[in-house]
Amino acid sequence: MGAKKIGFILGFLEFLFLDGLLLSMAQRPRPHPRPTIHHYDFVLKEANLTKLRSTKSMLTVNGSFPGATIMARKGDTMFVNVINQGTFGVTIHW
């Protein structure tokens, strides 16, 4: 019975050592970078797109559908210039 206790205690100490080792190797959170200013220019145009052998006229953003991805972080300033070259009025929602 003494050998089982010693084995259990050694296993427990090994667990604590490895746990501490893993915690010390974990990445610490990085500080938030400075706020930046982003400029985006979106040109809306009608274009014929074909998907699954079906061609449709769609409104594209800078020639692609779906539109561009906007990347920002909390505190960033964004300027989005939208130029509508289509035949219909549009609204942009975020």
C-alpha positions in Angstrom: 0.0 0.0 0.0 2.9 2.3 0.6 4.2 2.0 -3.0 0.7 2.9 -4.3 0.7 6.1 -2.2 4.2 7.1 -3.3 3.2 6.4 -7.0 0.1 8.5 -6.5 2.0 11.4 -4.9 4.7 11.3 -7.6 2.0 11.2 -10.4 0.3 14.2 -8.7 3.5 16.2 -8.5 4.3 15.4 -12.1 0.9 16.7 -13.1 1.4 19.9 -11.2 4.8 20.4 -12.7 3.6 19.8 -16.3 0.5 22.0 -15.7 2.8 24.8 -14.5 5.1 24.3 -17.4 2.2 24.6 -19.9 0.8 27.7 -18.2 4.2 29.4 -18.3 4.4 28.6 -22.1 0.9 30.0 -22.8 0.8 33.2 -24.9 0.0 36.3 -22.9 -2.6 38.6 -24.5 -1.1 41.2 -26.7 -1.8 44.8 -26.1 -4.3 46.4 -28.4 -2.5 48.2 -31.3 -3.0 51.8 -31.9 -6.2 52.9 -33.6 -5.7 53.3 -37.4 -7.5 55.1 -40.2 -8.9 53.0 -43.0 -10.0 54.3 -46.5 -12.2 52.2 -48.7 -13.5 53.1 -52.2 -16.4 51.1 -53.5 -17.6 51.5 -57.1 -21.0 49.9 -57.6 -21.6 48.7 -61.2 -24.0 46.3 -62.9 -22.4 43.2 -64.3 -23.5 39.9 -65.8 -22.5 37.0 -63.5 -22.9 33.3 -64.3 -23.4 30.8 -61.6 -24.6 27.2 -62.1 -25.2 27.9 -65.8 -27.5 30.8 -65.1 -26.5 34.4 -66.1 -28.0 37.3 -64.1 -27.4 41.0 -64.0 -26.2 41.9 -60.6 -24.8 44.9 -58.7 -21.2 44.3 -58.0 -18.7 46.1 -55.7 -15.4 46.8 -57.4 -16.3 44.1 -60.0 -16.9 41.3 -57.5 -19.9 39.7 -55.8 -20.3 39.4 -52.9 -18.7 42.8 -52.0 -15.4 43.6 -50.4 -14.6 42.7 -46.8 -14.1 45.5 -44.4 -11.6 44.9 -41.6 -11.5 47.1 -38.5 -10.8 47.0 -34.8 -12.4 48.8 -31.9 -11.3 52.5 -32.0 -10.4 52.5 -35.7 -11.7 55.3 -38.0 -13.1 54.4 -41.3 -13.9 56.4 -44.4 -16.0 54.6 -47.1 -16.5 56.4 -50.4 -19.3 54.7 -52.4 -19.8 55.6 -56.1 -23.0 54.3 -57.6 -22.6 53.7 -61.3 -25.6 51.5 -61.5 -29.1 52.5 -62.7 -30.9 52.1 -59.4 -30.5 53.9 -56.0 -28.9 51.8 -53.3 -28.4 51.9 -49.5 -25.4 50.5 -47.7 -25.9 48.8 -44.3 -23.4 47.6 -41.8 
